[in-house]
Amino acid sequence: MRFLRRRSRLNSRRILLLLLILLLVLNINRLGRALYPFSHRDVIFCYAQQYNLDPCLVAAIIKTESNFNPGALSRKGAMGLMQVMPPTGKWAAAEIGLSGFYPGQLYNPQVNICIGCWYLSDLYREFNGDTVLVLAAYNGGRGNVKKWLTQVDWSKNPDKIDQLPFPETRQFIRKALWNHKIYRYLYGREQSPN
């Protein structure tokens, strides 16, 4: 008798678990969008299009860098949604003709995303469209990546990320690429911010 009660409880738990999984599967899009928001979508789409970038990649970088917190400030001084360093922001602002730039503007989502997207586009040009190198340079600095590339044969190893000498940068790249996959799954069919 005790055996049958235990088996009945086990079956009830299995059924409950299956129902929960079914509910999750049916609501995966809603749950996914709650866990992976796409705030500032209109601004992201605008600058991603202007600088020929995948808006889902931009969203993934923002998710990875600041979790969509426009007031984020890193220990190293990177600011805003895309965690732009003030010297990089100043340089990029001059390159794109954004006059009167001052570092506090990096907390403005429009300015931060504009500068971040321009910088990503510039990195794509410099690193011949290699997303892993672009993300490495975005996180670890383009100078560090260029110096490191003189010491290794990047093109011959299929698992490129493991070659990077910076553990924090490897972790950033893996997380950004994972987030990119999720954003493409959840939002990739959308062609506009509406």
C-alpha positions as CSV (number, residue, x, y, z in Angstrom):
1,M,0.0,0.0,0.0
2,R,2.8,2.4,0.9
3,F,4.5,1.5,-2.3
4,L,1.4,2.5,-4.3
5,R,1.1,5.8,-2.5
6,R,4.8,6.6,-3.2
7,R,4.4,5.7,-6.8
8,S,1.2,7.8,-7.1
9,R,3.1,10.8,-5.6
10,L,6.0,10.2,-8.0
11,N,3.5,10.0,-11.0
12,S,1.8,13.2,-9.7
13,R,5.1,15.0,-9.5
14,R,6.0,13.8,-13.0
15,I,2.7,15.0,-14.4
16,L,3.2,18.4,-12.6
17,L,6.7,18.7,-14.0
18,L,5.5,17.9,-17.5
19,L,2.7,20.5,-17.2
20,L,5.2,23.1,-16.0
21,I,7.5,22.3,-18.9
22,L,4.6,22.5,-21.3
23,L,3.6,25.9,-19.9
24,L,7.2,27.0,-20.2
25,V,7.4,25.9,-23.8
26,L,4.1,27.6,-24.6
27,N,5.2,30.8,-22.9
28,I,8.9,30.7,-23.9
29,N,8.6,33.8,-26.0
30,R,7.0,35.8,-23.2
31,L,9.4,34.5,-20.6
32,G,12.4,35.0,-22.9
33,R,11.4,38.6,-23.6
34,A,11.0,39.2,-19.9
35,L,14.5,37.8,-19.2
36,Y,16.0,39.4,-22.3
37,P,14.4,42.8,-22.8
38,F,15.0,44.9,-25.8
39,S,14.8,48.4,-24.3
40,H,15.8,51.4,-26.5
41,R,14.9,49.3,-29.5
42,D,14.1,52.3,-31.8
43,V,17.5,53.8,-31.0
44,I,19.4,50.5,-31.4
45,F,17.7,49.8,-34.8
46,C,18.4,53.3,-36.0
47,Y,22.2,53.2,-35.2
48,A,22.6,49.5,-36.1
49,Q,21.2,50.3,-39.5
50,Q,23.3,53.5,-39.9
51,Y,26.5,51.6,-39.1
52,N,25.5,48.3,-40.8
53,L,25.3,46.2,-37.6
54,D,23.0,43.4,-36.5
55,P,20.6,45.1,-34.0
56,C,20.4,41.8,-32.1
57,L,24.2,41.9,-31.6
58,V,24.0,45.4,-30.3
59,A,21.2,44.4,-27.9
60,A,23.3,41.4,-26.8
61,I,26.3,43.6,-26.1
62,I,24.2,46.0,-24.1
63,K,22.7,43.0,-22.1
64,T,26.2,41.7,-21.5
65,E,27.8,45.0,-20.6
66,S,25.1,46.8,-18.5
67,N,21.9,44.7,-18.5
68,F,20.2,47.7,-20.1
69,N,21.1,50.0,-17.2
70,P,21.8,53.5,-18.7
71,G,23.4,54.6,-15.5
72,A,25.9,51.7,-15.3
73,L,29.5,52.6,-14.3
74,S,32.2,50.0,-14.3
75,R,35.1,49.8,-11.8
76,K,37.4,50.9,-14.7
77,G,35.2,53.9,-15.6
78,A,33.2,52.6,-18.5
79,M,29.8,54.3,-18.7
80,G,26.3,53.7,-19.8
81,L,24.5,51.0,-21.7
82,M,27.3,50.0,-23.9
83,Q,30.0,50.7,-21.3
84,V,32.0,53.2,-23.3
85,M,35.2,54.5,-21.8
86,P,35.3,58.3,-21.7
87,P,38.4,58.6,-23.9
88,T,36.8,56.3,-26.4
89,G,33.6,58.3,-26.3
90,K,35.5,61.6,-26.8
91,W,37.5,60.2,-29.7
92,A,34.4,58.6,-31.3
93,A,32.3,61.8,-30.9
94,A,35.0,63.7,-32.7
95,E,35.1,61.1,-35.5
96,I,31.3,61.3,-36.1
97,G,31.1,65.1,-35.7
98,L,29.3,65.1,-32.4
99,S,30.3,68.6,-31.1
100,G,30.2,69.6,-27.5
101,F,30.7,66.1,-26.2
102,Y,31.4,65.6,-22.5
103,P,31.7,62.2,-20.7
104,G,28.4,62.6,-18.8
105,Q,26.6,62.3,-22.1
106,L,27.5,58.6,-22.1
107,Y,24.7,58.1,-19.6
108,N,22.3,59.3,-22.4
109,P,21.1,56.2,-24.2
110,Q,20.9,57.9,-27.6
111,V,24.5,59.2,-27.3
112,N,25.8,56.0,-25.8
113,I,24.3,53.7,-28.4
114,C,25.3,56.1,-31.3
115,I,29.0,56.1,-30.1
116,G,28.9,52.4,-29.2
117,C,27.6,51.4,-32.6
118,W,30.0,53.6,-34.5
119,Y,32.9,52.1,-32.5
120,L,31.7,48.6,-33.2
121,S,31.5,49.4,-36.9
122,D,35.0,50.8,-36.8
123,L,36.2,47.6,-35.1
124,Y,34.5,45.5,-37.8
125,R,36.4,47.4,-40.4
126,E,39.7,47.0,-38.6
127,F,39.3,43.3,-37.9
128,N,37.9,42.3,-41.3
129,G,34.4,41.4,-40.0
130,D,35.6,38.8,-37.5
131,T,33.0,39.1,-34.7
132,V,35.1,37.3,-32.1
133,L,38.0,39.7,-32.7
134,V,35.6,42.7,-32.7
135,L,34.1,41.6,-29.4
136,A,37.6,41.0,-28.0
137,A,38.7,44.5,-29.0
138,Y,35.5,46.0,-27.7
139,N,36.0,44.4,-24.3
140,G,39.8,44.2,-24.0
141,G,40.9,47.1,-26.2
142,R,41.9,47.2,-29.8
143,G,45.5,47.8,-29.0
144,N,45.7,44.7,-26.9
145,V,44.1,42.5,-29.6
146,K,46.4,43.9,-32.3
147,K,49.4,43.2,-30.2
148,W,48.2,39.7,-29.3
149,L,47.5,38.9,-33.0
150,T,51.2,39.4,-33.8
151,Q,52.0,36.5,-31.5
152,V,49.5,33.9,-32.7
153,D,48.2,32.4,-35.9
154,W,44.5,33.3,-35.5
155,S,43.2,31.9,-38.7
156,K,44.2,28.2,-38.2
157,N,42.4,27.4,-35.0
158,P,38.7,26.5,-35.1
159,D,38.2,27.3,-31.4
160,K,39.4,30.9,-31.6
161,I,38.0,32.1,-28.2
162,D,40.2,29.7,-26.2
163,Q,43.3,31.3,-27.8
164,L,42.6,34.7,-26.3
165,P,45.0,35.3,-23.4
166,F,42.5,37.4,-21.4
167,P,40.1,35.3,-19.2
168,E,37.7,38.2,-18.7
169,T,37.5,38.9,-22.4
170,R,36.9,35.2,-23.2
171,Q,34.0,35.2,-20.7
172,F,32.6,38.4,-22.2
173,I,32.8,37.0,-25.7
174,R,31.1,33.8,-24.8
175,K,28.3,35.6,-22.9
176,A,27.8,38.1,-25.7
177,L,27.6,35.4,-28.4
178,W,25.1,33.4,-26.2
179,N,23.0,36.6,-25.7
180,H,23.2,37.2,-29.4
181,K,21.7,33.8,-30.1
182,I,18.9,34.4,-27.7
183,Y,18.2,37.9,-29.1
184,R,18.1,36.6,-32.6
185,Y,15.7,33.8,-31.5
186,L,13.4,36.2,-29.7
187,Y,13.6,39.3,-31.9
188,G,15.4,38.3,-35.1
189,R,12.3,38.2,-37.3
190,E,11.5,41.8,-36.4
191,Q,12.7,44.3,-39.1
192,S,11.7,47.4,-37.2
193,P,11.4,48.5,-33.6
194,N,7.5,48.4,-33.7
